[in-house]
Amino acid sequence: MTLHTYQPPVDALLHYGECQGVNAKDWPNYVQEFGLTADYVPALIQMAQDEQLWAFFEGDYDREDEFRAAGIDPDAALWAPAHAWRSLGQLQAAEAIAPLADVLQRYDLAAMEAAYSAKKVDEMFVGSWARVQVDLGLKQESDFTAEELAIHYTPKQEQMMANIKAFVKQQQAPPPQSLPRQLGTKPPEFRDIAAQKGGKKLAAKPGFGGGAVSGSKGKKKKK
């Protein structure tokens, strides 16, 4: 592999270090920070495709001494292709689409597959490796079994999912209701009223059916 040389300001990406920010809105403003223009697109494409830089990214440090002799730290330089990729995106360089697609096929997919094989990917959030390949349009669902497409949770995630399902099921269950009374059984309040019938008789109230009212006047005699 040829040791490519880069001129300022593109060469600064060799020393920029680890990529920060997952979303594009969190990326550094490479265009503003380094004064990048459309004139630097060819050099940025070359950096994004640089096989030796990608070799460092994949852990191949066979040419480490050669890079250090040129004043380049391989541990920082391995991030340069990603910085170049982001810079091309910020420049909206349409001519970089095809070369970057080739880079994705050659390197990113291999790195992703290696991460899945090493159990370093949380499938709960991104899906299985089979599902990712389908979503990227590289394979069809018919190329995989249902088991390969399914998410494989860790034991802790399995327990968490079970707890969530149990909680949801409990919330959806109807509230307990009291059963109807047995036919012919009176509630306690009615039994208390019935017991009063045999006890002290309540005083009658005038005008409420308590019997005839006795008066001091008798019937007038006919003369």
C-alpha positions in Angstrom: 0.0 0.0 0.0 1.2 3.5 -0.9 1.7 6.0 1.8 -0.4 8.9 0.6 0.7 12.4 1.5 -1.8 15.2 2.1 -1.5 18.9 1.8 -2.9 21.5 4.2 -5.6 21.9 5.2 -6.7 18.3 4.5 -3.6 16.9 6.3 -4.9 18.3 9.6 -7.5 15.6 9.6 -4.7 13.1 10.2 -4.2 14.6 13.6 -7.7 15.5 14.6 -8.2 12.3 16.6 -11.3 10.4 17.6 -14.6 11.3 16.1 -17.0 13.0 18.4 -20.8 13.2 18.0 -23.1 10.5 16.6 -25.6 12.7 14.9 -24.6 15.1 12.1 -25.8 18.1 14.1 -23.2 17.2 16.7 -20.2 17.0 14.3 -17.5 19.7 14.2 -17.9 22.3 11.4 -15.0 21.0 9.3 -15.7 23.4 6.5 -15.4 26.5 8.8 -12.7 25.1 11.1 -10.3 24.1 8.3 -11.4 26.4 5.5 -12.5 23.5 3.2 -13.9 24.2 -0.2 -14.9 22.3 -3.3 -11.2 22.4 -4.4 -10.3 19.9 -1.7 -12.9 17.3 -2.6 -10.5 15.1 -4.6 -8.1 15.0 -1.6 -10.9 14.3 0.8 -12.2 11.4 -1.3 -8.6 10.0 -1.5 -8.4 10.2 2.3 -11.8 8.5 2.8 -10.6 5.6 0.6 -7.0 5.4 2.0 -6.4 1.7 2.5 -3.5 2.2 5.0 -5.6 4.4 7.2 -8.4 1.8 7.1 -5.8 -0.8 8.0 -5.1 1.1 11.2 -8.8 1.3 11.9 -9.0 -2.5 11.6 -6.1 -3.0 13.9 -3.3 -3.7 11.3 -0.3 -1.7 12.5 2.3 -3.3 10.3 3.4 0.1 8.9 3.2 2.0 12.2 6.9 2.9 12.2 6.7 4.4 8.7 3.9 6.6 9.7 5.5 7.7 13.0 8.6 8.6 11.0 6.5 10.9 8.9 5.2 12.6 12.1 1.8 10.8 12.0 0.3 9.0 15.0 -1.6 6.0 13.7 -3.9 6.1 16.7 -5.1 9.5 15.6 -4.8 8.9 11.8 -7.1 5.9 11.9 -10.0 8.4 12.4 -9.1 10.5 9.3 -11.3 8.6 6.8 -14.3 9.3 9.0 -13.4 13.0 9.2 -12.9 13.1 5.5 -16.3 11.4 5.0 -18.0 14.0 7.2 -16.3 16.9 5.5 -17.5 15.7 2.1 -21.0 15.5 3.5 -20.8 19.1 4.8 -19.5 20.2 1.4 -22.4 18.4 -0.2 -20.0 16.9 -2.7 -22.2 14.9 -5.1 -19.1 13.4 -6.9 -18.2 11.7 -3.6 -21.3 9.5 -3.5 -20.0 6.6 -5.6 -16.6 6.4 -4.0 -18.1 6.6 -0.5 -20.5 3.8 -1.4 -17.6 1.7 -2.4 -15.9 2.4 0.9 -19.1 1.4 2.8 -19.1 -1.9 0.9 -15.5 -2.7 1.6 -14.9 -1.5 5.1 -17.9 -0.4 7.1 -19.8 -3.6 6.5 -16.8 -5.7 7.5 -16.4 -3.6 10.7 -20.1 -3.9 11.5 -20.1 -7.7 11.0 -17.0 -8.0 13.2 -18.8 -6.0 15.9 -21.8 -8.3 15.8 -19.6 -11.4 15.9 -17.8 -10.0 18.9 -21.2 -9.4 20.7 -20.4 -5.7 20.9 -23.7 -4.5 19.4 -26.9 -3.9 21.4 -29.5 -5.5 19.2 -32.3 -4.1 21.3 -31.7 -0.7 19.6 -30.3 -1.5 16.1 -31.7 -5.0 15.4 -29.9 -8.2 14.4 -27.1 -8.3 11.8 -29.5 -10.0 9.4 -32.1 -7.2 9.9 -29.4 -4.5 9.3 -28.4 -6.1 6.0 -32.0 -6.1 4.9 -32.6 -2.5 6.0 -29.5 -1.4 4.0 -30.9 -3.1 0.9 -28.0 -5.6 0.8 -30.1 -8.7 1.3 -33.8 -9.8 1.3 -35.8 -11.1 4.2 -36.1 -14.4 2.3 -32.4 -14.8 2.6 -32.7 -15.3 6.4 -34.7 -17.4 8.8 -37.1 -15.9 11.3 -34.6 -16.6 14.1 -31.8 -14.7 12.3 -34.0 -11.7 11.8 -35.3 -11.6 15.4 -33.6 -9.5 18.0 -31.5 -11.5 20.5 -31.8 -9.9 23.9 -29.2 -10.2 26.7 -30.4 -12.0 29.9 -30.8 -8.7 31.6 -32.9 -7.3 28.8 -35.0 -10.5 28.8 -35.7 -9.9 32.5 -36.5 -6.3 31.9 -38.9 -7.1 29.0 -40.6 -9.7 31.2 -41.1 -7.1 34.0 -42.5 -4.6 31.5 -45.0 -7.1 30.1 -46.1 -8.1 33.5 -46.7 -4.5 34.5 -48.6 -3.7 31.4 -50.8 -6.8 31.8 -51.5 -5.8 35.4 -52.6 -2.3 34.3 -54.9 -3.7 31.7 -56.7 -6.2 34.0 -60.3 -5.1 35.1 -60.6 -4.0 38.7 -62.0 -6.6 41.1 -65.7 -6.4 41.7 -67.8 -7.7 44.6 -70.0 -10.6 43.8 -73.8 -10.1 44.0 -75.5 -11.2 47.3 -77.2 -14.6 47.5 -80.8 -14.4 46.6 -83.0 -13.9 49.7 -80.3 -12.5 51.8 -80.9 -9.1 53.2 -78.1 -6.6 53.8 -77.2 -5.8 57.4 -79.0 -2.4 57.3 -82.3 -4.0 56.5 -81.8 -6.6 59.3 -81.3 -3.8 61.8 -84.6 -2.1 60.7 -86.5 -5.4 60.9 -85.2 -6.0 64.5 -86.8 -2.8 65.6 -90.3 -4.1 64.9 -90.3 -6.3 68.0 -88.8 -3.6 70.3 -90.0 -0.3 71.5 -92.8 1.2 69.4 -91.9 4.5 67.9 -94.1 7.4 68.9 -96.8 8.2 66.4 -96.7 11.6 64.8 -99.9 13.5 64.1 -100.7 13.6 60.5 -98.6 10.6 59.6 -101.1 7.8 60.2 -100.6 7.5 63.9 -104.4 6.9 64.7 -107.3 9.1 65.7 -106.6 12.2 67.7 -108.6 12.4 70.9 -110.2 15.7 71.7 -111.9 17.3 74.8 -115.1 18.0 72.9 -117.7 15.3 72.6 -120.5 15.0 70.1 -123.2 17.5 70.3 -126.5 16.2 71.5 -129.5 16.8 69.4 -132.1 18.9 71.1 
